[in-house]
Amino acid sequence: EPEEEYAAPRLHGGYKATLTIDIVCKMPQFSMLCNLMGLRNAFGDVRQHIYLDFDEANREVYIKADGTKPLFRFDWCGPVSYDIDDEKLQSSGKGEIRLSKEEPKCMQKNLRSKLKNDRYYFNEQDKTIHVKAKIRPHDIVGWVDGALDFKSCSDPNCRADK
């Protein structure tokens, strides 16, 4: 019996991550700012939503950011080409998504001044994407280590109007 060919990773579709002031205040580098300087009271309800919409057939992703008093706010930006190690994904169910270095102007203008060294890891079983990055929330704070977890999302907000 011929061996079944491995299908493309089931990355296709929308993903959403939300960052709140509570999540930020739990990060060690911000706990002093939150507790001593009243960051939570000063900023109130902060909700940063980031959306990823993967088009698997074309190996492209679109990105959008919005929320309540968000650090980033921009409409769907893309496409950004990506690649993923299919063999590693097949054997372990996990793999790094590598975004192209050639990014659209909207991403360079809106994202790169506050985000760098971003790495994306897909977990096929959970249908989640874990992101590690250097984030620059404010000039005073400088660059800090950050992480976000994206979950599969079927809400219409999670799909780009291509």
Disulfide bonds with the S-S distance in Angstrom:
Cys25-Cys34 1.91
Cys77-Cys106 2.02
Cys153-Cys158 1.90
